[in-house]
Amino acid sequence: MRAVLISVSLLGLSLLAACSPRQDTFKPLIVITSPDGGSASPTRSFLVKGYVLDDQGVRSLSVQDVAVRLDAPGEKIQPFSFRTLIQGQSGTYVIKASDTSGNLSTLTLPVRVDTVAPKAVVTRLERDGQNLRVTGVATDDQKVAQVIVDGNRLNIAPGTRVEFYAETTGSRADIEVRDAAGNTFKTQAR
């Protein structure tokens, strides 16, 4: 009988242990969605956008140890934004987030002012009746973010050197290249 009571007691303890809350070891994840690649526009003042994600809920967010207001503290996904002002050519912003269990994450965001516009070179231009085929290379010291031909955004893999191809109609092709900081370069292929 005593062995049965010990077995029942051990079974009860193991069931209680299974019901106890689990320890939260997941730290909040801080994601920056803008500016792309840490390049700031020449204005030196820009909006940083992103979100914090946590499996239990986000409690707080701060930038440079100043609290950033959250729309719904305790929610699992918290979008945020803050305005910056870069002194000089670069800056660093320290972003901290904590979850409802007290876990803390820190993200250091280096930002550099980009005043250099991208460039584009048309390497080939072919005409076939009204159709125009344009091949070229866009470059930037930081990152080419977009190539637009006659108002149509091309599908590119952003980078410092991007090859592009487009087909359009008319007597010329208007080409626009934008870098990650918003600097633009425009040209025409005739």
Secondary structure as the mmCIF struct_conf table of DSSP 4:
data_model
#
loop_
_struct_conf.conf_type_id
_struct_conf.id
_struct_conf.beg_label_comp_id
_struct_conf.beg_label_asym_id
_struct_conf.beg_label_seq_id
_struct_conf.end_label_comp_id
_struct_conf.end_label_asym_id
_struct_conf.end_label_seq_id
HELX_RH_AL_P HELX_RH_AL_P1 ARG A 2 CYS A 19
BEND BEND1 SER A 20 SER A 20
HELX_LH_PP_P HELX_LH_PP_P1 PRO A 21 GLN A 23
HELX_LH_PP_P HELX_LH_PP_P2 PHE A 26 PRO A 28
STRN STRN1 LEU A 29 SER A 34
BEND BEND2 PRO A 35 PRO A 35
HELX_RH_3T_P HELX_RH_3T_P1 ASP A 36 GLY A 38
STRN STRN2 SER A 39 ALA A 40
HELX_LH_PP_P HELX_LH_PP_P3 SER A 41 SER A 41
TURN_TY1_P TURN_TY1_P1 PRO A 42 THR A 43
BEND BEND3 ARG A 44 ARG A 44
STRN STRN3 SER A 45 LEU A 53
BEND BEND4 ASP A 55 GLN A 56
STRN STRN4 VAL A 58 VAL A 63
TURN_TY1_P TURN_TY1_P2 GLN A 64 ASP A 65
STRN STRN5 VAL A 66 ALA A 67
BEND BEND5 ASP A 71 ALA A 72
TURN_TY1_P TURN_TY1_P3 PRO A 73 GLY A 74
BEND BEND6 LYS A 76 LYS A 76
STRN STRN6 ILE A 77 LEU A 85
TURN_TY1_P TURN_TY1_P4 GLY A 88 GLN A 89
STRN STRN7 SER A 90 ASP A 99
TURN_TY1_P TURN_TY1_P5 THR A 100 SER A 101
STRN STRN8 LEU A 104 VAL A 113
HELX_LH_PP_P HELX_LH_PP_P4 VAL A 116 PRO A 118
STRN STRN9 LYS A 119 ASP A 128
TURN_TY1_P TURN_TY1_P6 GLY A 129 GLN A 130
STRN STRN10 ASN A 131 VAL A 149
TURN_TY1_P TURN_TY1_P7 ASP A 150 GLY A 151
STRN STRN11 ASN A 152 ARG A 153
STRN STRN12 GLY A 159 THR A 169
BEND BEND7 GLY A 170 SER A 171
STRN STRN13 ALA A 173 ASP A 179
TURN_TY1_P TURN_TY1_P8 ALA A 180 ALA A 181
BEND BEND8 GLY A 182 GLY A 182
STRN STRN14 THR A 184 ALA A 189
#
